[in-house]
């Protein structure tokens, strides 16, 4: 079977274990996890919030999203020379997924993918 979902861009037969917050994704060995820090094992969050919001163009595939705020002239959460923007975090996943990773020590790759939606009028700044 070939990859048919942009969030899992590898042949599905190669997916041994995974997780997703996207309700429309239906793949063997991929668990659905709610878009909450506690469920995803989010830790070491940067000082900016990433509130769960309803996107402006919501549908069954995207009922909720994290909101990233970028102040004017911001670059990234850690930049000291400009207003900070966006957010950063570490993720260790749900406990069941962590245990699978530990048991399968020969795994060499973890793929993370996501989709981004910018509000109308968003202006890219090169810097």
MARPA-531284 format. One record per residue: x, y, z of N, C-alpha, C, O in turn; residue number from 1; residue in three letters. Coordinates in steps of 0.001 Angstrom, whole numbers. Atoms other than C-alpha are relative to their C-alpha. Layout:
N
NODE       nxx       nyy       nzz      caxx      cayy      cazz       cxx       cyy       czz       oxx       oyy       ozz   seq   type
NODE         X         Y         Z         X         Y         Z         X         Y         Z         X         Y         Z   NUM    ALA
...
END
This chain:
127
NODE       nxx       nyy       nzz      caxx      cayy      cazz       cxx       cyy       czz       oxx       oyy       ozz   seq   type
NODE       846     -1174         0         0         0         0       893      1240         0      1918      1273       681     1    UNK
NODE      -779     -1236        48      1290      3466      -794      -601      1036       931     -1739       903      1382     2    UNK
NODE       479     -1072      -868       992      6609      1286     -1150       732      -680     -1053      1103     -1849     3    UNK
NODE      1144      -716       549     -2381      8261       789      -397      1169       879     -1422      1803       629     4    UNK
NODE       328     -1075      -918     -2334     10800      3593      1208       905       161      2315       426       409     5    UNK
NODE     -1131      -930       -77      -195     13936      3694       669        -7      1370      1836       368      1485     6    UNK
NODE      -597        37     -1334       360     13478      7426       867     -1229       228      1658     -1264      1171     7    UNK
NODE      -820      1206       -78      1906     10038      6879       602      -241     -1381       101     -1071     -2139     8    UNK
NODE      -543         8      1366      4126     10511      3802       934     -1162      -317      1859     -1014     -1116     9    UNK
NODE      -784      1199       290      5611      7015      3805      -978     -1120      -327     -2155     -1021        19    10    UNK
NODE       909      1124       230      4178      3713      2595      -583      -489      1328       149      -705      2294    11    UNK
NODE       666       358     -1252      1641      2698      5209       501     -1314       577       468     -1504      1793    12    UNK
NODE      -532      1274      -487      3133      -792      5430      1241       206       863      1586      -663      1665    13    UNK
NODE     -1197      -284      -797      6240       831      6937      -331       655      1339       560       842      2167    14    UNK
NODE       405      -606     -1261      4248      2438      9761      -222     -1102      1020     -1203     -1842       945    15    UNK
NODE        87      1035     -1027      4850       196     12755      -864       466      1161     -1635      -315      1719    16    UNK
NODE       786      -574     -1085      3324      2497     15362       -55      1503      -211       923      2110      -646    17    UNK
NODE       119     -1438       169      2019      6034     15285     -1138       558       812     -1911      -171      1434    18    UNK
NODE      1102      -681      -652      -303      8589     16728      -349      1223      -822       487      1754     -1554    19    UNK
NODE       457     -1176       723     -2344     11430     15309     -1086       700       798     -1807        73      1574    20    UNK
NODE      1108      -758      -569     -4646     14187     16478     -1050       284     -1071     -2076       899      -781    21    UNK
NODE       912      -243      1119     -6365     14275     13066     -1066     -1089       -54      -747     -2236      -365    22    UNK
NODE      1038      1028       -43     -9720     12484     13348      -278      -671     -1337      -790     -1791     -1359    23    UNK
NODE       284       585      1312     -9963     11870      9593      1025     -1050      -418       802     -1776     -1387    24    UNK
NODE     -1029       990       332     -6793      9738      9556      -431     -1352       552      -758     -1475      1733    25    UNK
NODE       368      1348      -413     -7589      6034      9666      1024      -972      -572       903     -1420     -1712    26    UNK
NODE     -1061       905       426     -4505      3840      9467       235     -1059      1070       117      -789      2265    27    UNK
NODE      -360      1055      -948     -3579       529     11043      1220       445       792      2109      1097       244    28    UNK
NODE     -1129      -289      -887     -1177       926     13972       141      1484       342      1161      1885       903    29    UNK
NODE       -54     -1429      -318     -1976      4659     14311     -1148       323       953     -2320       186       602    30    UNK
NODE       991      -312     -1030     -3762      5723     17502      -438      1456       -94       355      2331      -441    31    UNK
NODE       513     -1367       -67     -5965      8796     17783       185       529      1419      -156      -141      2394    32    UNK
NODE      -258      -636     -1288     -4981     11165     20590      -618      1395       -43      -489      2111     -1035    33    UNK
NODE       606     -1332       -69     -6872     14265     21695      1082      1077        -2      2194       852       474    34    UNK
NODE      -943     -1113       117     -5178     17609     21044       109       738      1339      -293      1895      1464    35    UNK
NODE      -226      -565     -1329     -4294     18217     24701      1411      -352       443      1887     -1461       199    36    UNK
NODE     -1367       233      -470      -851     18572     26261       100     -1266       834      1016     -2067       647    37    UNK
NODE       -69      1150      -904     -1623     15973     28922      -118     -1318      -755       542     -2291      -389    38    UNK
NODE       181      1233       778     -2734     13368     26362      1191      -282      -910      1537     -1440     -1142    39    UNK
NODE     -1121       154       932       208     13990     24005      1354       -93       692      2360      -386        45    40    UNK
NODE     -1277        23      -704      2876     14118     26695       857      1205      -333      2074      1085      -469    41    UNK
NODE      -726     -1236       302      3833     17721     25926       684       487      1271        83       497      2345    42    UNK
NODE      -719      -563     -1140      6500     19176     28206      1022      1004      -506      1255      1105     -1710    43    UNK
NODE      -962     -1060       342      9087     21975     28262      -580       953     -1037        24      1184     -2085    44    UNK
NODE       676      -917       913      6676     24388     26604       646      1371       103       953      1833      1202    45    UNK
NODE      -540     -1359       -14      8071     27776     25578      -988       925       697     -2115       534       999    46    UNK
NODE       818      -915      -803      6690     30813     27322     -1285       449      -680     -2120      1088       -39    47    UNK
NODE      1224      -402       692      4000     31356     24697     -1016     -1117         4      -676     -2300       -14    48    UNK
NODE      1073       988       -37       661     29656     24763      -213      -615     -1382       221       -86     -2405    49    UNK
NODE       459       644      1232      -676     27295     22168     -1407      -516       291     -1655     -1718       394    50    UNK
NODE      1379       323      -341     -4362     27416     22927      -641      -861     -1078      -338      -730     -2264    51    UNK
NODE       789       792       940     -6680     24883     21344     -1169       878      -444     -1932      1377       383    52    UNK
NODE      1040      -864       555     -9019     26807     19034      -736      -725     -1121      -285     -1761     -1612    53    UNK
NODE       716       491      1175    -11591     26145     16349       520       796     -1185       409      2022     -1192    54    UNK
NODE      -553      -733      1140     -9952     27011     13020     -1094       743      -774     -2261       355      -731    55    UNK
NODE      1006      -763       746    -11672     29580     10798      -644      -801     -1126     -1778      -517     -1512    56    UNK
NODE       538       851      1065    -12157     26944      8081       -76     -1419       541       681     -2292       117    57    UNK
NODE        72      1297      -662    -13203     24004     10203      -797     -1003      -837     -1709      -641     -1582    58    UNK
NODE       730      1100       613    -14358     20647      8902       256     -1235       848       940     -1158      1868    59    UNK
NODE      -154      1224      -787    -14486     17060     10126      1458      -405       152      1834     -1012      1155    60    UNK
NODE     -1416       369       -50    -10788     16616      9340       805       929       900      1891       563      1350    61    UNK
NODE      -738     -1007      -775     -9756     19739     11281      -933       710       984     -1146      1915       856    62    UNK
NODE       949      -651      -906    -12202     20381     14153       666       956       996        36      1908      1455    63    UNK
NODE      -729      -865      -931     -9554     21956     16412      1437       144      -472      1920      -623     -1305    64    UNK
NODE     -1398      -246       373     -6052     23344     16120       689       739      1137        28      1303      2009    65    UNK
NODE      -758      -850      -907     -3282     24930     18153       172      1358      -653       427      1451     -1854    66    UNK
NODE      -183     -1354       504     -3064     28682     17781      1390       499       376      1767       489      1548    67    UNK
NODE     -1314      -610      -225       390     30224     17389      -125      1492      -271      -659      1896     -1304    68    UNK
NODE        86     -1451       147       668     33980     17890      1386       551      -297      2353       240       398    69    UNK
NODE     -1250      -650       391      3387     35991     16176      -210      1508        47      -918      2065      -793    70    UNK
NODE        75     -1456       -70      3708     39611     17262       741       598     -1190      1583       -64     -1795    71    UNK
NODE      -706      -655      1104      4845     42108     14633      1499       -36       262      1944       239      1377    72    UNK
NODE     -1462        96       -35      8581     41642     13917       520     -1193       796      1724     -1286      1035    73    UNK
NODE      -467      1166      -750      8698     38376     15877       662      -993      -936       424      -994     -2144    74    UNK
NODE      -731       985       789     10927     35554     14738      -282     -1409       510      -775     -2253      -238    75    UNK
NODE       212      1317      -582     10739     32574     17079       -92       138      1512       171      1217      2042    76    UNK
NODE       197      -120     -1443     10084     31770     20744      1244       398       794      1109      1000      1859    77    UNK
NODE     -1214      -244      -783     13735     32103     21847       812      1216      -443      1811      1539       201    78    UNK
NODE      -792     -1120       498     14955     35111     19855        60      1122      1027      -969      1532      1564    79    UNK
NODE      -196     -1054     -1002     16403     37781     22156        -5      1396      -621      -137      2384       102    80    UNK
NODE      -122     -1295       667     16661     40576     19545     -1328       513      -566     -1401      1647     -1038    81    UNK
NODE      1299      -388       552     13008     40668     18472     -1089      -536       917      -822     -1402      1751    82    UNK
NODE      1082       565      -806      9624     40063     20055      -127     -1497      -287       -69     -1904     -1447    83    UNK
NODE       148      1434       248      9179     36318     20542     -1341      -300      -664     -2320       421      -475    84    UNK
NODE      1237       410       650      6579     34548     18461       -65     -1502      -135       948     -2195       -41    85    UNK
NODE       181      1436       139      5145     31119     17968        99      -711      1338       -42       -92      2393    86    UNK
NODE      -186       776     -1225      5672     28347     20482       854     -1209      -323       972     -1615     -1479    87    UNK
NODE      -810      1201       141      7917     25381     21032      -287      -929      1160      -740      -487      2216    88    UNK
NODE       219       971     -1068      7671     22201     23075       711     -1293      -343      1156     -1499     -1472    89    UNK
NODE      -465      1368       186      8946     18680     23531     -1213      -904       173     -2131      -594       932    90    UNK
NODE      1105       957       -94      6638     15705     23090       577     -1397       206      1497     -1809      -501    91    UNK
NODE      -430      1391      -152      7100     12195     24418     -1135      -957      -314      -956     -2173      -245    92    UNK
NODE      1118       846       401      3691     10919     23363      -694      -641      1182      -210      -566      2311    93    UNK
NODE       717       708     -1055      1151      8941     25343       840     -1152       542      1732     -1650      -145    94    UNK
NODE      -796      1066      -636      2507      6306     27739        28     -1279      -824      1074     -1921      -925    95    UNK
NODE        15      1247       784      1392      3397     25541       958        90     -1180      1619      -893     -1513    96    UNK
NODE      -902      -195      1130      3336      4835     22599      1449         1       470      2316      -557      -202    97    UNK
NODE     -1356         4      -566      6415      5453     24781       470     -1426       242      1608     -1774       -72    98    UNK
NODE      -371      1388      -294      6372      1813     25879       304      -772     -1285      1226     -1586     -1316    99    UNK
NODE      -272       667      1278      6180       627     22264      1377       393      -527      2118      -454     -1025   100    UNK
NODE     -1317      -448       465      9214      2746     21380      1123      -666       787      2132     -1073       211   101    UNK
NODE     -1039       607      -844     11203      1362     24313       152     -1486      -297      1269     -2004      -317   102    UNK
NODE       -58      1436       300     10289     -2253     23485       626      -264     -1357      1281     -1288     -1552   103    UNK
NODE      -514       170      1357     11235     -1778     19842      1240       856      -182      1250      1754     -1023   104    UNK
NODE     -1203      -812        -9     14704      -367     20428       709       119     -1331      1523      1025     -1514   105    UNK
NODE      -690       -72      1287     15814     -1074     16872      -603      1049      -935       -45      1307     -2001   106    UNK
NODE       563     -1054       846     13543      1627     15460       998      1130      -107      1641      1503       875   107    UNK
NODE      -985     -1046       219     15650      4333     13965      -610      1331      -399       101      2334      -441   108    UNK
NODE       601     -1242       478     13168      6949     12799     -1340       266       662     -2111      -652       945   109    UNK
NODE      1317      -480      -395     10257      8952     14090      -304      1168      -928       508      2084     -1059   110    UNK
NODE       389     -1061       922      8418     11155     11606     -1069       849       666     -2036       327      1221   111    UNK
NODE      1019      -921      -500      6511     14230     12711      -440       878     -1163       392      1466     -1855   112    UNK
NODE       511      -871      1059      4280     16064     10283     -1201       765       532     -1864       344      1480   113    UNK
NODE      1110      -844      -428      1713     18792     10616      -432       893     -1150       290      1069     -2131   114    UNK
NODE       521      -949       978      -423     21189      8630       -57      1375       651      -225      1487      1866   115    UNK
NODE        15     -1372      -495      -354     24978      8970     -1025       799      -797     -1104       682     -2020   116    UNK
NODE       953      -900       629     -3110     27486      8246       332      1411       450       433      1675      1648   117    UNK
NODE      -272     -1401      -320     -2336     31193      8076     -1264       813      -226     -2020       566     -1166   118    UNK
NODE      1187      -840       134     -5004     33818      8590        79       838     -1274      1163      1080     -1805   119    UNK
NODE        37      -868      1174     -6121     35962      5663       842      1241       262       771      1831      1341   120    UNK
NODE      -829     -1193      -142     -3662     38785      5091      1368      -248       602      2142       693       779   121    UNK
NODE     -1319       311      -579      -656     36959      6596      1086       431      -976      1023       111     -2163   122    UNK
NODE     -1108      -472       836      2525     38582      5280      1290      -673       451      1692      -551      1608   123    UNK
NODE     -1295       614      -290      5750     36590      5105      1063      1078        45      1067      1995      -776   124    UNK
NODE     -1131      -920      -109      8833     38477      6209      1272      -824       -51      1430     -1768       724   125    UNK
NODE     -1294       683        57     12287     37305      5219       966       761       884       983      1992       887   126    UNK
NODE      -896      -710      -897     14945     38046      7742      1261      -703       297      2092      -190      1046   127    UNK
END
